[in-house]
Amino acid sequence: MTAEALSKVIVKGMEEKKASDILVMDLRKIKNTVTDFFVICSGNSDTQVEAISKSIEEEVHKAGDSPAWRVEGKSNGQWILMDYVNVVAHIFLKDQREFYGLEELWGDAKTTRIK
């Protein structure tokens, strides 16, 4: 599956659990990036953040792609990072998302706001 197609599957997983402020960042034209896409969303509680990550896992599995190469942050539920190598999903509690400001750090990326 292409990175672009995988990013769409990840967005679907986020939408299934009512994630808010979904943003797809295309990093392919930026030098020295570690991945092709960031897909970022917010959840309202640690329970919702966890549910979103499970939904992403399910949608990726249904689409026939491999599980995430690495998953970080499930123990605290404030920021879960799911690394699919060419696509990295970031699921934040709203205040954590504002604090880390990934959108600003990667401001040169082409962004697509989903909702």
MITOR-813428 format. One record per residue (C-alpha): residue in one letter; x, y, z. Coordinates in steps of 0.25 Angstrom, whole numbers. Layout:
<pts>
<mipa=a | xx=X | yy=Y | zz=Z> $
...
</pts>
This chain:
<pts>
<mipa=m | xx=0 | yy=0 | zz=0> $
<mipa=t | xx=5 | yy=14 | zz=-3> $
<mipa=a | xx=8 | yy=24 | zz=8> $
<mipa=e | xx=-3 | yy=33 | zz=2> $
<mipa=a | xx=-13 | yy=21 | zz=3> $
<mipa=l | xx=-9 | yy=17 | zz=17> $
<mipa=s | xx=-11 | yy=31 | zz=22> $
<mipa=k | xx=-25 | yy=31 | zz=17> $
<mipa=v | xx=-28 | yy=17 | zz=24> $
<mipa=i | xx=-22 | yy=24 | zz=37> $
<mipa=v | xx=-31 | yy=36 | zz=35> $
<mipa=k | xx=-43 | yy=26 | zz=34> $
<mipa=g | xx=-39 | yy=19 | zz=47> $
<mipa=m | xx=-39 | yy=33 | zz=54> $
<mipa=e | xx=-52 | yy=37 | zz=48> $
<mipa=e | xx=-58 | yy=24 | zz=53> $
<mipa=k | xx=-56 | yy=28 | zz=67> $
<mipa=k | xx=-60 | yy=43 | zz=65> $
<mipa=a | xx=-46 | yy=49 | zz=66> $
<mipa=s | xx=-46 | yy=64 | zz=64> $
<mipa=d | xx=-37 | yy=73 | zz=57> $
<mipa=i | xx=-31 | yy=63 | zz=47> $
<mipa=l | xx=-19 | yy=68 | zz=39> $
<mipa=v | xx=-11 | yy=61 | zz=28> $
<mipa=m | xx=3 | yy=67 | zz=26> $
<mipa=d | xx=10 | yy=63 | zz=14> $
<mipa=l | xx=25 | yy=63 | zz=17> $
<mipa=r | xx=30 | yy=57 | zz=4> $
<mipa=k | xx=36 | yy=70 | zz=-2> $
<mipa=i | xx=43 | yy=74 | zz=11> $
<mipa=k | xx=58 | yy=70 | zz=12> $
<mipa=n | xx=63 | yy=61 | zz=23> $
<mipa=t | xx=49 | yy=56 | zz=28> $
<mipa=v | xx=47 | yy=43 | zz=35> $
<mipa=t | xx=34 | yy=39 | zz=28> $
<mipa=d | xx=25 | yy=43 | zz=16> $
<mipa=f | xx=12 | yy=47 | zz=24> $
<mipa=f | xx=8 | yy=51 | zz=38> $
<mipa=v | xx=-7 | yy=49 | zz=41> $
<mipa=i | xx=-10 | yy=56 | zz=54> $
<mipa=c | xx=-23 | yy=57 | zz=62> $
<mipa=s | xx=-28 | yy=60 | zz=76> $
<mipa=g | xx=-37 | yy=53 | zz=86> $
<mipa=n | xx=-45 | yy=58 | zz=97> $
<mipa=s | xx=-40 | yy=48 | zz=108> $
<mipa=d | xx=-29 | yy=37 | zz=110> $
<mipa=t | xx=-40 | yy=27 | zz=107> $
<mipa=q | xx=-44 | yy=33 | zz=94> $
<mipa=v | xx=-29 | yy=34 | zz=90> $
<mipa=e | xx=-27 | yy=19 | zz=93> $
<mipa=a | xx=-40 | yy=16 | zz=85> $
<mipa=i | xx=-35 | yy=24 | zz=73> $
<mipa=s | xx=-22 | yy=16 | zz=73> $
<mipa=k | xx=-29 | yy=3 | zz=74> $
<mipa=s | xx=-38 | yy=7 | zz=62> $
<mipa=i | xx=-26 | yy=11 | zz=54> $
<mipa=e | xx=-20 | yy=-3 | zz=56> $
<mipa=e | xx=-33 | yy=-9 | zz=52> $
<mipa=e | xx=-34 | yy=-1 | zz=39> $
<mipa=v | xx=-20 | yy=-4 | zz=35> $
<mipa=h | xx=-22 | yy=-19 | zz=38> $
<mipa=k | xx=-35 | yy=-19 | zz=30> $
<mipa=a | xx=-28 | yy=-12 | zz=18> $
<mipa=g | xx=-17 | yy=-23 | zz=18> $
<mipa=d | xx=-5 | yy=-15 | zz=23> $
<mipa=s | xx=5 | yy=-18 | zz=33> $
<mipa=p | xx=3 | yy=-14 | zz=48> $
<mipa=a | xx=11 | yy=-2 | zz=53> $
<mipa=w | xx=26 | yy=-3 | zz=53> $
<mipa=r | xx=26 | yy=4 | zz=67> $
<mipa=v | xx=15 | yy=9 | zz=76> $
<mipa=e | xx=19 | yy=19 | zz=87> $
<mipa=g | xx=10 | yy=26 | zz=98> $
<mipa=k | xx=-1 | yy=16 | zz=101> $
<mipa=s | xx=3 | yy=15 | zz=115> $
<mipa=n | xx=-1 | yy=29 | zz=118> $
<mipa=g | xx=-11 | yy=32 | zz=107> $
<mipa=q | xx=-8 | yy=47 | zz=105> $
<mipa=w | xx=0 | yy=45 | zz=92> $
<mipa=i | xx=0 | yy=32 | zz=85> $
<mipa=l | xx=10 | yy=31 | zz=73> $
<mipa=m | xx=8 | yy=20 | zz=63> $
<mipa=d | xx=19 | yy=18 | zz=53> $
<mipa=y | xx=16 | yy=11 | zz=40> $
<mipa=v | xx=30 | yy=16 | zz=35> $
<mipa=n | xx=24 | yy=24 | zz=23> $
<mipa=v | xx=13 | yy=29 | zz=31> $
<mipa=v | xx=13 | yy=33 | zz=45> $
<mipa=a | xx=0 | yy=35 | zz=53> $
<mipa=h | xx=-1 | yy=45 | zz=65> $
<mipa=i | xx=-13 | yy=44 | zz=74> $
<mipa=f | xx=-13 | yy=55 | zz=85> $
<mipa=l | xx=-21 | yy=60 | zz=96> $
<mipa=k | xx=-24 | yy=74 | zz=92> $
<mipa=d | xx=-15 | yy=81 | zz=102> $
<mipa=q | xx=-3 | yy=72 | zz=98> $
<mipa=r | xx=-5 | yy=75 | zz=84> $
<mipa=e | xx=-4 | yy=90 | zz=86> $
<mipa=f | xx=8 | yy=88 | zz=95> $
<mipa=y | xx=16 | yy=81 | zz=85> $
<mipa=g | xx=11 | yy=88 | zz=73> $
<mipa=l | xx=15 | yy=79 | zz=62> $
<mipa=e | xx=8 | yy=87 | zz=52> $
<mipa=e | xx=17 | yy=99 | zz=54> $
<mipa=l | xx=29 | yy=90 | zz=55> $
<mipa=w | xx=26 | yy=85 | zz=41> $
<mipa=g | xx=20 | yy=98 | zz=36> $
<mipa=d | xx=26 | yy=95 | zz=22> $
<mipa=a | xx=18 | yy=83 | zz=20> $
<mipa=k | xx=6 | yy=83 | zz=10> $
<mipa=t | xx=-6 | yy=81 | zz=20> $
<mipa=t | xx=-20 | yy=76 | zz=18> $
<mipa=r | xx=-30 | yy=78 | zz=29> $
<mipa=i | xx=-40 | yy=67 | zz=29> $
<mipa=k | xx=-49 | yy=72 | zz=40> $
</pts>
